[in-house]
């Protein structure tokens, strides 16, 4: 990852109101980004909005891509379609190769917005399996 890519991540974090970001690999190597947030002076308390008064842009949806980490044949654990809800820990499918069959478990709660593979698709490292919309 180069500095320009990190700048893009930081700009996206600021745009969406995030102050920190952490990414951990399987080997426990992690990357943490924390933005410097300075407190701005505000004149009076009535200048603040209650949480329920914040406007949420319904068109902005946070999505996560679920990608393959092995080479083999992908099969769904259960039939899935766009719009289905998935839960953290749920087995989404399997990748079967020569001498192994690995589970693809869900790491978050969300709703499937795109299925990029069909049952029996041959997959490779980094192949997009599905896109998941995260709840607000």
C-alpha positions as a printed NumPy array, in Angstrom:
array([[  0.   ,   0.   ,   0.   ],
       [  1.423,   3.367,  -0.94 ],
       [  0.904,   6.823,   0.575],
       [ -1.692,   7.832,  -2.037],
       [ -3.834,   4.796,  -1.136],
       [ -3.569,   5.678,   2.566],
       [ -4.603,   9.261,   1.781],
       [ -7.688,   7.946,  -0.041],
       [ -8.59 ,   5.817,   2.995],
       [ -8.159,   8.795,   5.35 ],
       [-10.284,  11.041,   3.108],
       [-13.053,   8.422,   3.022],
       [-12.874,   8.068,   6.815],
       [-13.253,  11.838,   7.264],
       [-16.117,  11.991,   4.76 ],
       [-18.069,   9.29 ,   6.575],
       [-17.25 ,  10.453,  10.114],
       [-14.865,   7.673,  11.182],
       [-11.954,   8.536,  13.427],
       [-10.128,   5.202,  13.448],
       [ -9.646,   2.11 ,  11.31 ],
       [ -7.996,  -1.229,  12.072],
       [ -7.202,  -4.082,   9.713],
       [ -5.794,  -7.401,  10.941],
       [ -4.508, -10.224,   8.734],
       [ -4.734, -13.912,   9.54 ],
       [ -1.136, -13.85 ,  10.75 ],
       [ -2.161, -11.167,  13.297],
       [ -0.291,  -8.426,  11.404],
       [ -2.352,  -5.288,  11.825],
       [ -2.645,  -1.786,  10.475],
       [ -4.224,   0.951,  12.587],
       [ -5.121,   4.408,  11.328],
       [ -6.34 ,   7.07 ,  13.738],
       [ -7.225,  10.485,  12.421],
       [ -6.198,  13.595,  14.348],
       [ -9.519,  15.07 ,  15.402],
       [ -9.286,  18.477,  16.973],
       [-12.133,  19.873,  19.034],
       [-13.831,  22.847,  17.43 ],
       [-15.207,  25.606,  19.615],
       [-18.939,  26.062,  19.387],
       [-20.755,  29.097,  20.737],
       [-23.783,  27.703,  22.535],
       [-25.19 ,  24.293,  23.404],
       [-28.215,  24.798,  21.141],
       [-25.818,  24.649,  18.187],
       [-25.532,  20.884,  18.743],
       [-28.003,  18.426,  17.244],
       [-29.463,  15.534,  19.174],
       [-28.483,  12.167,  17.615],
       [-31.994,  11.628,  16.223],
       [-31.75 ,  14.974,  14.395],
       [-28.725,  13.976,  12.317],
       [-29.584,  13.572,   8.681],
       [-28.675,  10.219,   7.227],
       [-28.159,   9.89 ,   3.538],
       [-30.128,   6.774,   2.634],
       [-28.251,   6.529,  -0.671],
       [-24.933,   5.883,   1.082],
       [-24.555,   2.225,   1.938],
       [-21.475,   0.626,   3.461],
       [-20.556,  -2.501,   1.543],
       [-18.047,  -5.249,   2.196],
       [-16.671,  -7.593,  -0.442],
       [-16.231, -11.246,   0.504],
       [-13.388, -12.73 ,  -1.524],
       [-11.896, -16.197,  -1.851],
       [ -8.583, -17.055,  -0.188],
       [ -8.015, -20.434,  -1.869],
       [ -7.994, -22.06 ,  -5.282],
       [-10.705, -24.639,  -5.84 ],
       [-14.4  , -25.109,  -6.521],
       [-16.893, -22.953,  -4.61 ],
       [-20.21 , -24.36 ,  -3.393],
       [-22.829, -22.64 ,  -1.244],
       [-23.612, -24.131,   2.165],
       [-27.266, -23.124,   1.666],
       [-28.967, -21.486,  -1.314],
       [-28.441, -17.704,  -1.124],
       [-29.924, -14.881,  -3.176],
       [-29.666, -11.096,  -3.286],
       [-31.589,  -9.623,  -0.353],
       [-30.909, -12.522,   2.041],
       [-29.72 , -11.599,   5.538],
       [-26.548, -13.241,   6.788],
       [-25.176, -13.444,  10.325],
       [-21.681, -13.35 ,  11.777],
       [-20.328, -16.887,  12.115],
       [-22.701, -18.352,   9.513],
       [-21.115, -20.71 ,   6.974],
       [-21.711, -19.199,   3.538],
       [-20.026, -21.876,   1.475],
       [-17.02 , -24.088,   0.901],
       [-13.954, -24.072,  -1.318],
       [-12.876, -27.587,  -2.218],
       [ -9.478, -28.236,  -3.729],
       [ -7.071, -31.128,  -3.973],
       [ -6.856, -32.5  ,  -0.446],
       [ -8.875, -29.822,   1.354],
       [-12.356, -28.411,   1.867],
       [-12.401, -25.038,   3.646],
       [-15.424, -23.222,   5.053],
       [-16.146, -19.627,   4.085],
       [-17.633, -18.155,   7.26 ],
       [-19.339, -14.795,   7.503],
       [-17.444, -12.262,   9.632],
       [-20.29 ,  -9.736,   9.919],
       [-24.049,  -9.229,   9.895],
       [-25.545,  -7.829,   6.711],
       [-27.651,  -8.27 ,   3.602],
       [-26.391,  -9.762,   0.358],
       [-26.45 ,  -7.137,  -2.4  ],
       [-24.55 ,  -9.058,  -5.082],
       [-23.633, -12.686,  -5.753],
       [-20.59 , -12.877,  -8.015],
       [-20.353, -16.678,  -8.297],
       [-22.654, -19.616,  -8.895],
       [-22.581, -22.995,  -7.205],
       [-19.7  , -25.015,  -8.68 ],
       [-17.669, -22.013,  -9.875],
       [-13.895, -22.537, -10.015],
       [-12.335, -19.777,  -7.9  ],
       [ -8.847, -18.369,  -7.403],
       [ -7.136, -16.138,  -4.836],
       [ -8.963, -12.825,  -4.501],
       [-12.017, -13.883,  -6.55 ],
       [-15.065, -11.863,  -5.542],
       [-17.71 , -14.174,  -4.071],
       [-20.331, -11.685,  -2.893],
       [-20.955,  -8.122,  -1.747],
       [-22.698,  -7.486,   1.581],
       [-24.501,  -4.308,   2.68 ],
       [-23.845,  -3.514,   6.338],
       [-26.688,  -2.339,   8.576],
       [-26.703,   1.358,   9.57 ]])
